[in-house]
């Protein structure tokens, strides 16, 4: 087809081949990821769409969380990020990007599986940033499974406690403090709709997150608080090399999408900005796919 304008061809806007063999321990660190993901550090341009708002992002040190933090700051929001203590180096860099945008940034190290920590990050965000208007529940854990029969119980617990308990603890702590106009955004997944057998426990939690979004949107809607989800497809983040996939799986990662490649964290930022902004004032209980064309 002949191009009708000067827009970038989405098929080759970013890395459009497979990925080289690499392994990491959870949670994964940016300095070891090859090629390095694009979080919009050099490309995202803000337009004041979130000016004056206060945001808390769990899992905000790298990957999707960092891309959202950068975008929110450049749109005028102050941003707190929660992250595991071992991710402090990546978190410091994310906070630097927030500060470079002229906004207040806050690093909150800890584990959302700890109920007290998950509640405390809400209190600290409200206290140190002066409020909370946007809550992005993004922290997640996944691991490749050989089979359902061999799924370790402690690993099943880790997935559920990170992806569901941590989400619930944080949202519950925040819900009573959110004023009309506030937004909650959950990072769900295409796995909620097209579950892979080797990610069965992760997919279960993502399906539960979709139910959470729809139910909470009904409860909080009468109070003027919107609740939505973004459902990413295959996105290149530190979580992928830390998932445990072999050389063949990494070489084909994202190649089965209609656009023929994996996505980059920067390509999700606009979805999170939209759902947090006044432009989405009539959007609640929705799941927004960013999947490279894969259908939900």
C-alpha positions as a Markdown table, in Angstrom:
| # | Residue | x | y | z |
|---|---|---|---|---|
| 1 | Unk | 0.0 | 0.0 | 0.0 |
| 2 | Unk | 1.2 | 3.5 | -0.7 |
| 3 | Unk | 1.6 | 5.8 | 2.3 |
| 4 | Unk | -1.0 | 8.6 | 2.4 |
| 5 | Unk | 1.0 | 10.8 | 4.8 |
| 6 | Unk | 4.3 | 11.0 | 6.7 |
| 7 | Unk | 3.2 | 8.9 | 9.7 |
| 8 | Unk | 5.7 | 6.3 | 10.8 |
| 9 | Unk | 5.0 | 2.7 | 9.6 |
| 10 | Unk | 4.0 | 0.9 | 12.9 |
| 11 | Unk | 5.6 | -2.3 | 11.7 |
| 12 | Unk | 9.1 | -0.9 | 11.9 |
| 13 | Unk | 8.8 | 2.1 | 14.2 |
| 14 | Unk | 10.6 | 0.1 | 16.9 |
| 15 | Unk | 12.8 | -3.0 | 17.1 |
| 16 | Unk | 11.0 | -5.4 | 14.7 |
| 17 | Unk | 13.0 | -8.6 | 15.0 |
| 18 | Unk | 13.2 | -11.3 | 17.7 |
| 19 | Unk | 15.3 | -10.8 | 20.8 |
| 20 | Unk | 18.7 | -12.4 | 21.6 |
| 21 | Unk | 19.2 | -15.1 | 24.2 |
| 22 | Unk | 19.3 | -13.7 | 27.7 |
| 23 | Unk | 18.3 | -14.6 | 31.2 |
| 24 | Unk | 17.7 | -12.6 | 34.4 |
| 25 | Unk | 16.6 | -13.3 | 37.9 |
| 26 | Unk | 13.4 | -11.7 | 39.0 |
| 27 | Unk | 12.5 | -8.8 | 39.1 |
| 28 | Unk | 14.8 | -8.0 | 36.2 |
| 29 | Unk | 17.1 | -4.9 | 35.7 |
| 30 | Unk | 17.3 | -2.5 | 32.8 |
| 31 | Unk | 21.0 | -2.5 | 32.7 |
| 32 | Unk | 21.0 | -6.2 | 31.6 |
| 33 | Unk | 18.3 | -6.0 | 29.0 |
| 34 | Unk | 19.4 | -6.2 | 25.3 |
| 35 | Unk | 18.2 | -4.3 | 23.4 |
| 36 | Unk | 17.3 | -1.6 | 26.0 |
| 37 | Unk | 13.5 | -0.9 | 26.1 |
| 38 | Unk | 12.2 | 2.5 | 25.0 |
| 39 | Unk | 10.3 | 4.2 | 27.7 |
| 40 | Unk | 9.8 | 7.4 | 25.8 |
| 41 | Unk | 12.8 | 9.0 | 27.5 |
| 42 | Unk | 13.7 | 10.9 | 24.4 |
| 43 | Unk | 10.4 | 10.9 | 22.5 |
| 44 | Unk | 7.4 | 11.6 | 24.8 |
| 45 | Unk | 6.2 | 15.2 | 24.6 |
| 46 | Unk | 3.7 | 16.4 | 27.1 |
| 47 | Unk | 0.9 | 18.9 | 26.6 |
| 48 | Unk | -0.2 | 19.7 | 30.1 |
| 49 | Unk | -3.1 | 17.2 | 30.1 |
| 50 | Unk | -2.5 | 16.1 | 33.8 |
| 51 | Unk | -1.3 | 19.5 | 35.1 |
| 52 | Unk | -1.4 | 19.6 | 38.9 |
| 53 | Unk | -2.4 | 16.0 | 39.5 |
| 54 | Unk | -0.8 | 13.6 | 41.9 |
| 55 | Unk | -0.1 | 10.0 | 40.8 |
| 56 | Unk | 1.1 | 6.8 | 42.4 |
| 57 | Unk | 2.4 | 4.0 | 40.2 |
| 58 | Unk | 3.3 | 0.6 | 41.5 |
| 59 | Unk | 6.1 | -1.2 | 39.7 |
| 60 | Unk | 7.2 | 2.2 | 38.4 |
| 61 | Unk | 10.9 | 1.7 | 38.2 |
| 62 | Unk | 11.1 | 0.3 | 34.7 |
| 63 | Unk | 9.1 | -1.1 | 31.8 |
| 64 | Unk | 5.5 | 0.1 | 31.5 |
| 65 | Unk | 5.6 | 1.7 | 34.9 |
| 66 | Unk | 8.6 | 3.9 | 33.9 |
| 67 | Unk | 7.0 | 4.9 | 30.6 |
| 68 | Unk | 3.8 | 6.0 | 32.4 |
| 69 | Unk | 5.8 | 7.9 | 35.1 |
| 70 | Unk | 7.7 | 9.8 | 32.4 |
| 71 | Unk | 4.6 | 10.6 | 30.5 |
| 72 | Unk | 2.6 | 11.7 | 33.5 |
| 73 | Unk | 5.4 | 14.0 | 34.7 |
| 74 | Unk | 5.7 | 15.6 | 31.3 |
| 75 | Unk | 2.0 | 16.0 | 31.3 |
| 76 | Unk | 2.3 | 18.0 | 34.5 |
| 77 | Unk | 1.7 | 15.5 | 37.3 |
| 78 | Unk | 3.8 | 14.9 | 40.4 |
| 79 | Unk | 4.6 | 11.1 | 40.5 |
| 80 | Unk | 5.4 | 8.6 | 43.3 |
| 81 | Unk | 6.6 | 5.2 | 42.2 |
| 82 | Unk | 6.6 | 2.0 | 44.3 |
| 83 | Unk | 9.2 | -0.6 | 43.6 |
| 84 | Unk | 11.1 | -3.5 | 45.1 |
| 85 | Unk | 14.2 | -2.5 | 47.1 |
| 86 | Unk | 16.5 | -4.4 | 44.7 |
| 87 | Unk | 15.2 | -2.1 | 41.9 |
| 88 | Unk | 16.4 | 1.0 | 43.5 |
| 89 | Unk | 19.0 | 1.9 | 40.8 |
| 90 | Unk | 16.3 | 1.8 | 38.1 |
| 91 | Unk | 13.9 | 3.6 | 40.3 |
| 92 | Unk | 16.4 | 6.4 | 40.9 |
| 93 | Unk | 16.7 | 7.0 | 37.2 |
| 94 | Unk | 12.9 | 7.1 | 36.8 |
| 95 | Unk | 12.7 | 9.7 | 39.5 |
| 96 | Unk | 15.4 | 11.7 | 37.8 |
| 97 | Unk | 13.3 | 11.8 | 34.6 |
| 98 | Unk | 10.3 | 13.0 | 36.7 |
| 99 | Unk | 12.4 | 15.8 | 38.3 |
| 100 | Unk | 13.8 | 16.7 | 34.8 |
| 101 | Unk | 10.2 | 17.4 | 33.8 |
| 102 | Unk | 10.0 | 19.9 | 36.6 |
| 103 | Unk | 7.7 | 17.8 | 38.8 |
| 104 | Unk | 8.0 | 16.3 | 42.2 |
| 105 | Unk | 9.1 | 12.6 | 42.2 |
| 106 | Unk | 9.0 | 10.1 | 45.1 |
| 107 | Unk | 10.7 | 6.7 | 45.3 |
| 108 | Unk | 8.9 | 4.2 | 47.6 |
| 109 | Unk | 10.9 | 0.9 | 48.0 |
| 110 | Unk | 9.1 | -2.1 | 49.4 |
| 111 | Unk | 6.9 | -5.0 | 48.4 |
| 112 | Unk | 3.2 | -4.6 | 47.7 |
| 113 | Unk | 2.7 | -8.2 | 49.0 |
| 114 | Unk | 3.2 | -6.6 | 52.4 |
| 115 | Unk | -0.2 | -5.2 | 53.4 |
| 116 | Unk | 1.3 | -2.5 | 55.6 |
| 117 | Unk | 3.6 | -1.3 | 52.9 |
| 118 | Unk | 0.9 | -1.3 | 50.3 |
| 119 | Unk | -1.2 | 0.9 | 52.5 |
| 120 | Unk | 1.7 | 3.1 | 53.6 |
| 121 | Unk | 2.6 | 4.1 | 50.0 |
| 122 | Unk | -0.9 | 5.6 | 49.7 |
| 123 | Unk | -0.4 | 7.6 | 52.9 |
| 124 | Unk | 3.1 | 8.8 | 51.9 |
| 125 | Unk | 2.0 | 9.8 | 48.4 |
| 126 | Unk | -0.8 | 11.9 | 49.9 |
| 127 | Unk | 1.4 | 13.4 | 52.5 |
| 128 | Unk | 4.5 | 14.2 | 50.4 |
| 129 | Unk | 2.9 | 15.0 | 47.1 |
| 130 | Unk | -0.1 | 16.8 | 48.6 |
| 131 | Unk | -2.8 | 14.4 | 47.4 |
| 132 | Unk | -3.7 | 11.4 | 45.2 |
| 133 | Unk | -5.6 | 11.8 | 42.0 |
| 134 | Unk | -4.3 | 8.9 | 39.8 |
| 135 | Unk | -3.6 | 5.3 | 41.0 |
| 136 | Unk | -1.8 | 3.0 | 38.5 |
| 137 | Unk | -1.8 | -0.6 | 39.8 |
| 138 | Unk | 1.0 | -2.0 | 37.6 |
| 139 | Unk | 3.2 | -4.2 | 39.8 |
| 140 | Unk | 3.2 | -7.8 | 38.5 |
| 141 | Unk | 5.1 | -11.1 | 38.6 |
| 142 | Unk | 5.1 | -13.8 | 36.0 |
| 143 | Unk | 7.2 | -16.9 | 35.4 |
| 144 | Unk | 7.3 | -19.6 | 32.7 |
| 145 | Unk | 5.8 | -22.9 | 33.9 |
| 146 | Unk | 6.8 | -26.3 | 32.6 |
| 147 | Unk | 3.4 | -27.7 | 33.3 |
| 148 | Unk | 0.4 | -27.1 | 35.5 |
| 149 | Unk | 1.2 | -30.4 | 37.3 |
| 150 | Unk | 4.6 | -29.1 | 38.4 |
| 151 | Unk | 3.5 | -25.6 | 39.3 |
| 152 | Unk | 5.1 | -24.9 | 42.8 |
| 153 | Unk | 2.7 | -23.8 | 45.4 |
| 154 | Unk | 5.1 | -21.1 | 46.7 |
| 155 | Unk | 5.3 | -19.7 | 43.2 |
| 156 | Unk | 1.5 | -19.7 | 42.8 |
| 157 | Unk | 1.3 | -17.8 | 46.0 |
| 158 | Unk | 3.9 | -15.3 | 44.8 |
| 159 | Unk | 1.9 | -14.6 | 41.6 |
| 160 | Unk | -1.4 | -14.2 | 43.5 |
| 161 | Unk | 0.0 | -12.1 | 46.3 |
| 162 | Unk | 1.8 | -9.7 | 43.9 |
| 163 | Unk | -0.8 | -9.4 | 41.2 |
| 164 | Unk | -4.0 | -9.6 | 43.3 |
| 165 | Unk | -3.3 | -9.1 | 47.0 |
| 166 | Unk | -0.9 | -6.2 | 46.4 |
| 167 | Unk | -3.4 | -4.6 | 44.0 |
| 168 | Unk | -6.3 | -5.0 | 46.4 |
| 169 | Unk | -4.3 | -3.7 | 49.4 |
| 170 | Unk | -3.2 | -0.6 | 47.6 |
| 171 | Unk | -6.6 | 0.1 | 46.0 |
| 172 | Unk | -8.4 | -0.4 | 49.2 |
| 173 | Unk | -6.1 | 2.0 | 51.1 |
| 174 | Unk | -6.7 | 4.6 | 48.4 |
| 175 | Unk | -10.4 | 4.2 | 47.6 |
| 176 | Unk | -11.6 | 6.2 | 50.6 |
| 177 | Unk | -9.4 | 9.2 | 49.8 |
| 178 | Unk | -10.1 | 9.6 | 46.1 |
| 179 | Unk | -12.2 | 12.6 | 45.2 |
| 180 | Unk | -14.5 | 13.0 | 42.2 |
| 181 | Unk | -12.3 | 13.2 | 39.1 |
| 182 | Unk | -9.8 | 10.7 | 40.3 |
| 183 | Unk | -8.8 | 7.6 | 38.3 |
| 184 | Unk | -7.7 | 4.1 | 39.0 |
| 185 | Unk | -5.9 | 2.3 | 36.1 |
| 186 | Unk | -4.9 | -1.4 | 36.2 |
| 187 | Unk | -2.3 | -3.0 | 34.0 |
| 188 | Unk | -4.1 | -6.1 | 33.0 |
| 189 | Unk | -3.0 | -8.2 | 30.0 |
| 190 | Unk | -4.0 | -9.9 | 26.8 |
| 191 | Unk | -3.4 | -13.1 | 28.9 |
| 192 | Unk | -6.7 | -12.4 | 30.6 |
| 193 | Unk | -8.4 | -13.2 | 27.3 |
| 194 | Unk | -5.9 | -15.4 | 25.5 |
| 195 | Unk | -4.2 | -17.3 | 28.3 |
| 196 | Unk | -1.0 | -19.2 | 27.6 |
| 197 | Unk | -0.7 | -22.6 | 29.3 |
| 198 | Unk | 2.9 | -21.8 | 30.4 |
| 199 | Unk | 1.6 | -18.6 | 32.1 |
| 200 | Unk | -1.5 | -20.2 | 33.6 |
| 201 | Unk | -1.2 | -18.6 | 37.1 |
| 202 | Unk | -0.3 | -15.2 | 35.7 |
| 203 | Unk | -3.3 | -15.4 | 33.3 |
| 204 | Unk | -5.6 | -16.3 | 36.1 |
| 205 | Unk | -4.7 | -13.2 | 38.0 |
| 206 | Unk | -5.1 | -11.0 | 34.9 |
| 207 | Unk | -8.6 | -12.3 | 34.3 |
| 208 | Unk | -9.4 | -11.6 | 37.9 |
| 209 | Unk | -8.1 | -8.0 | 37.5 |
| 210 | Unk | -10.5 | -7.4 | 34.7 |
| 211 | Unk | -13.4 | -8.5 | 37.0 |
| 212 | Unk | -12.0 | -6.2 | 39.7 |
| 213 | Unk | -12.0 | -3.2 | 37.3 |
| 214 | Unk | -15.5 | -3.8 | 36.2 |
| 215 | Unk | -16.9 | -4.3 | 39.7 |
| 216 | Unk | -15.0 | -1.4 | 41.2 |
| 217 | Unk | -16.0 | 0.9 | 38.4 |
| 218 | Unk | -19.7 | 0.2 | 39.3 |
| 219 | Unk | -19.0 | 0.9 | 43.0 |
| 220 | Unk | -17.0 | 4.1 | 42.6 |
| 221 | Unk | -18.7 | 5.6 | 39.6 |
| 222 | Unk | -21.4 | 7.2 | 41.7 |
| 223 | Unk | -18.6 | 9.0 | 43.6 |
| 224 | Unk | -17.1 | 10.4 | 40.3 |
| 225 | Unk | -14.1 | 8.0 | 40.4 |
| 226 | Unk | -13.3 | 6.2 | 37.2 |
| 227 | Unk | -11.7 | 2.7 | 37.1 |
| 228 | Unk | -10.2 | 1.2 | 33.9 |
| 229 | Unk | -7.6 | -1.2 | 32.6 |
| 230 | Unk | -5.0 | -1.3 | 29.9 |
| 231 | Unk | -4.4 | -4.8 | 28.4 |
| 232 | Unk | -0.9 | -4.9 | 26.9 |
| 233 | Unk | 0.1 | -7.5 | 24.4 |
| 234 | Unk | 3.8 | -8.6 | 24.1 |
| 235 | Unk | 5.8 | -5.7 | 25.4 |
| 236 | Unk | 9.6 | -5.7 | 25.8 |
| 237 | Unk | 10.4 | -5.0 | 29.4 |
| 238 | Unk | 12.9 | -6.5 | 32.0 |
| 239 | Unk | 10.1 | -8.8 | 33.0 |
| 240 | Unk | 10.5 | -10.7 | 29.8 |
| 241 | Unk | 14.1 | -11.9 | 30.1 |
| 242 | Unk | 13.3 | -12.7 | 33.8 |
| 243 | Unk | 10.3 | -14.9 | 32.8 |
| 244 | Unk | 12.6 | -17.9 | 32.1 |
| 245 | Unk | 11.9 | -18.3 | 28.3 |
| 246 | Unk | 14.4 | -20.1 | 26.2 |
| 247 | Unk | 16.3 | -18.8 | 23.1 |
| 248 | Unk | 13.5 | -19.9 | 20.7 |
| 249 | Unk | 10.8 | -18.2 | 22.7 |
| 250 | Unk | 12.7 | -14.9 | 22.9 |
| 251 | Unk | 13.6 | -15.0 | 19.2 |
| 252 | Unk | 9.9 | -15.2 | 18.4 |
| 253 | Unk | 8.6 | -12.8 | 21.1 |
| 254 | Unk | 5.9 | -10.5 | 19.6 |
| 255 | Unk | 6.4 | -11.9 | 16.1 |
| 256 | Unk | 2.9 | -13.4 | 16.0 |
| 257 | Unk | 1.1 | -10.0 | 16.2 |
| 258 | Unk | -0.5 | -8.5 | 13.1 |
| 259 | Unk | 2.1 | -5.7 | 13.3 |
| 260 | Unk | 4.8 | -8.4 | 13.4 |
| 261 | Unk | 6.8 | -7.2 | 16.4 |
| 262 | Unk | 6.8 | -6.7 | 20.1 |
| 263 | Unk | 5.7 | -3.4 | 21.6 |
| 264 | Unk | 7.8 | -1.0 | 23.6 |
| 265 | Unk | 6.8 | 0.5 | 26.9 |
| 266 | Unk | 6.7 | 4.0 | 25.3 |
| 267 | Unk | 3.8 | 2.8 | 23.1 |
| 268 | Unk | 1.6 | 2.3 | 26.1 |
| 269 | Unk | 2.1 | 5.6 | 27.7 |
| 270 | Unk | -0.6 | 7.4 | 25.7 |
| 271 | Unk | -3.2 | 4.9 | 26.8 |
| 272 | Unk | -2.5 | 5.6 | 30.5 |
| 273 | Unk | -2.5 | 9.3 | 29.9 |
| 274 | Unk | -5.8 | 9.2 | 28.1 |
| 275 | Unk | -7.5 | 7.1 | 30.8 |
| 276 | Unk | -6.2 | 9.5 | 33.5 |
| 277 | Unk | -7.2 | 12.6 | 31.6 |
| 278 | Unk | -10.4 | 14.6 | 31.3 |
| 279 | Unk | -10.7 | 13.4 | 27.8 |
| 280 | Unk | -11.7 | 10.0 | 29.2 |
| 281 | Unk | -14.3 | 11.6 | 31.5 |
| 282 | Unk | -17.0 | 9.1 | 30.2 |
| 283 | Unk | -14.8 | 6.1 | 30.2 |
| 284 | Unk | -15.1 | 3.7 | 33.1 |
| 285 | Unk | -15.1 | -0.1 | 33.5 |
| 286 | Unk | -13.2 | -0.4 | 30.2 |
| 287 | Unk | -10.3 | -2.5 | 29.1 |
| 288 | Unk | -8.2 | -0.7 | 26.5 |
| 289 | Unk | -6.1 | -3.1 | 24.4 |
| 290 | Unk | -2.5 | -2.2 | 23.3 |
| 291 | Unk | -1.7 | -5.5 | 21.6 |
| 292 | Unk | -0.2 | -4.8 | 18.2 |
| 293 | Unk | -3.4 | -5.9 | 16.6 |
| 294 | Unk | -4.0 | -9.1 | 18.6 |
| 295 | Unk | -7.7 | -9.3 | 19.4 |
| 296 | Unk | -9.1 | -9.5 | 23.0 |
